[in-house]
Amino acid sequence: MIKPETTKLRDAYPWLRVADETWEDPLDPTYAQIHGGRWNPPSSYAALYLNEDIDTARAQIRQMLSGSPVRPEDLDRGYVLVTATIPSRQEVADGITRVGLGSLGLPNTYPLTSSGHSIPHEVCQPIGSDVMQLGLRGVHARSAATRDGSGRELAWFPARRSSRAAPVGAPIPFDEWW
């Protein structure tokens, strides 16, 4: 079991979620519970993946379109940006600082290996499981959508089914945030 360095998140911080405009509830953490994500394996526990800032949200779109002939500028709809807050007093694992990454067993080059390859989900998922078992509420990490690690994201693990992220305002259409 790992012994992660921890950090407390700022209360009432406006996190950003890139969402498909057709999703009924873009803040529902059960999709990742079923299908898995970077920090939670499939068929495991609920996780909501959030971006700390607009640049990271944009990097996520570029990553999703990577290898496709479609460029973000070609999209006029399809994705919205949802602003949300999570419950207060959330303590999470530090996946940003060198000390935090080391405590998680990750290289200080994360999200890349020292040889420049992307660190896969299969490496991060057991770490996320350990973090969850320790009762921490997620992993605040360098974003894998930014190869240089400049972006910040949060994999938030709700404490119970009733723990929910709360939307702040209406979803922002793609052409207004891109």
N, C-alpha and C positions, 0 to 999 in steps of 0.2 A: 504494500500500500504506500502510495506517495504521501509526502508531507508538504502540501502546497503552501507557498507564500500567499497570503490573502490580502484583500483590499475591500474597503466598504465603498459602495457606489453612492453617488450623490443622489439624495432624495429629490423626487419630482423632476429628474432630468428628462428632457424630451428625446427619447430614442426614436430611430427611424426604421421603418419596415418597408422593404420593397415588396409589393404584393401584386398579384394578378388582379385586374379590375373585376373579374368575375367571381372571385372568392367571396363566399357568403360571410365568413368571419376571418379577416386577415390576421387577427391576433390570437387565433386558436393554436395552442401548442401541441395538439394531438397529431397533426400531420407528421411532424418530425418524430413523435413518439412511435408512430407506425412505420415510417419509412427510414428513419435515422437521419443523421446529419453529421457534420464534422465532429461534434463533441458528444453525440449520443448514438449508440447502435440501433438498428431497426428493432422493432418490437421491444422497446425498453421503457423509457420514461419520457414524460413531456418535456419539450424544449422549445423555446421561442428564440429565433435568431434575429438579432437587431443590429443596426448600424449606429455608430456614435455620431456620425456627421454626414453631410450631403456628399462629400467627396468619396467617402467609402460606399455610400449607396450607388453612386454613379459607377464606381469601380466594379461593384457587383453586377451591374447591367453589362458592362464591357466583358466581364468574365463569362457571364451566361451566353453571350453572343459570340464568344471566341470560337474560331473555326467555322463560323457561319458567314455567308456572303452578306448577311444583314448587318448594318451598322446601327448604333443607337440613333443616329440622326434620321434613319429610315423609319423609325417607329413614331407613329403619331398617337398611338394609344396602346392599350394592353397592360401597362404597368402603372400603378399609382404609388405614391409615397404616403404611408400612414405614420403619423406621429403618435407616440404613446408614452405613457409613464408606467412604471412597474411599482409594486408596493415598496414602501420605505424600509430602511434598515436592512438592505440586502448585502450580505457578505459573500464574496466570490473569490475564486482562484485568480491569481495574477498571472496572465499569459502575455504580459507586455514587457516587463523589465527583464534584464539579464538574470537577476536573482530569482524572479518569479518563474521564468522559463526553465531555469536550471532545477528548481524545486519540482517542476512537472516532468522532468526528464527530457526536456526538449532543448535543442541547440539554440544558442543566442542568435542564430541566423533565421530562426522561425519567422515566416512560414516556409522557408526553404531549408534544405539540408546544406551542409557546408560545401557540397559540390554543386549547389545551385538547382537541385531538383525540388519540386513541390513535395511537402510532407503530406502523405495521404491521410484520408479519413481514418483508415484502419489503425494508424498510429495514435491519433487523437481520441478516438472513441473509448478505449480502455481508460485513458486519463480522465475523460469526462465522467465515466462510470465511477471511478475512485472519488472524484470531487463530489459527485452526487451522494455516494455512500457516506462521505464524511459530513453530510448535512449542509454543505455550502450550496448557494443558490445559483451557481453557474460558473462560467469562465469568461473573464474579460480579457480579450486577446488581440494581438495584432491580426489584422484581417488577411485571410488567405487570398482575397481578391486583389490585394496590392502586393505584388511580388517583392517590393522593397520593405514591406511591413509597416508602411506609414499609416495605413488605415486602422481603425479600431472597430471591433464588433463585440457583441455580447451574446453568448449562448446562455439564456436565462432558464433555470430549472424551477418552475413554480413549486412552492412548498406543499401545496395540496390542490385538489381539483378546483376549489373555490378561489384560489389565488389567480388573479387575472391581470393582464396588462389593460390599462384604460386608454381608449383613444382620446386624443387631444385635437379637437376640430374635425373637419371633414377630410377624407383622402384628397391628396393633391394630384391632379392629373399630370400625366407624364410630360406633356409639352410645357407645363409650368415649372417643373423642377429640373428638367434636363438642361 
